[in-house]
Every structure is written in C-alpha cells, then in structure tokens.
Amino acid sequence: MVPETVPVVLTIAGSDNSGGAGLQADLKTWTTLGLYGTTAVTCVVAEHPGRVLNITPVPPARVADQIRLVLEAFPVAAIKTGMLFSAEIISAVARAVKPALDRGVPLVVDPVMVASSGRVLLKKDAIRTLRKFISGATIVTPNRDEAALLWGRPITNLDALHEAAIELAIGFDFPWFLVKGGHLKTGQAVDVLASAEGHLHRFQSKRIPGIDPHGTGCTYSAAITAGLAKGLTIAESVLLGKTVINRALQRRFEIGPYHLLNHLP
C-alpha cells in the first residue's frame, strides 16, 4: 500500500486550553479537511469561552526555532498566523517565515487583537510592527473591530464594511483583505473580500442569532489556509472558509452555558 501524501500547513498562534480557538481550532479544522497540521506556539493562554485569565508569551527565539524546524522538516504548503501578542514575537516570526514566503508559500494573517470577551490580545506598541508584517501576507482576515483598528475608523454598517475592505487592500498594496461583518447587527452575516487591483467579492450567509462562540475567526482563517494549500484561488479558499464556519456554527455543541464550534467532519 502506497503511503498517502497530504498537504502540510503551519499555524503560528497561541494555545487555547479550552480547545475552541487558537492553534487547537486550526488543527481541528485542518484534520477535518484532510491536511497535516504543524504548530509554532507564540503564547500560552489560560482562558475559557467567557474569560481570558492570563497570557504567557513564549520567548521570541523559541517561537522562531519552532518555525525553522517545521520548515526544515516538511514541505509546508501554506502558513497561517494568529495571536502574535508582541512586536518582538512578530519580528521573530517575520524573519523565520521569510525563506518560505520567498519561495511563494502563501501566508494568511489573522490579525488577532481583541478576544470575544473584550480582552486585548495584542500589545499597543506592536500594532506598527503588525502592519509591516501584514504587508507581506497573501490575505488578511480581520473581523470588524480589528479592521476598524487598522483602518482608523469605526465600521457600523455594510457600506463602511465595503469601504474598509477596499481601502485597506489599496493601503497595504499587496495582500487581499477579507473584512468580516459577523458582528454587525444585520440579518445576514456578510464578509467582503477586496484586492488592491479592485477585485471585490461578497460572501454572505444567514445569521444564527443568540450565539457567539469563540474561535470563529481562527477556524475561518484556518479553512482559508487549507484552501490555499490545496491550490484553490483566494476567492475559492474564502468560500471554503465560509462554508466550514457556517457548518461548525450550525452543528455547534452546547456544553454548560457555552456554545462551542463543531469541527467534526
């Protein structure tokens, strides 16, 4: 029997002990989609869906070591970043992934800044370094609040969502921007994908009221990364991501007071 070959993907993210977000969500998503996931841990987060207790960053050099060893051993087909926390970690990650990016490996940046509970997950002095890192990405996937921070203006309606996606894509020049409108109070969950060249796509699905599981952004961007690793276009990868997150929400678990994403096939 010939051994099966599958795409290898790398997540550079925080560890969520409750299992719903961070690198745990990435690995669950990739396993469901038939990929082999590898990790570089940036922070250890003590949290549950309703509260972040504390964040312990991994030394930047150790984060870089993890990345280099994965890239040394495996033909990584796509890279995703999640919680990077500090300017020092972002800089270390940027240096470590550069050889892969120079070979054309796609990079998905989920600019994790604020948790669903409201806890800040990125140091204020790291935003400038994050903006520089974003410039080398293939696609950036901010939620409404993160996009507003990067854009410098609030996003309160669908018109602003479209405007932010277009202006962010033009402002950063290279990467596509997927600005997610899941937190807008509309009947549809609308996400807008834009490129600096003027390409614009809109993805929407029926909103599921009354739930807000943590880890939705991680799962969505992990599925996009899987699509790119499999050779799909950016728009096709986003459609895959939208499909995966909708399924995980529709088939969610209810455990205690929390709604949890269902990553099972």
Summary of the structure (lengths in Angstrom):
residues: 265
radius of gyration: 17.0
end to end distance: 25.0
largest distance: 57.1
contacts: 914
relative contact order: 0.14
helix: 40%
strand: 26%
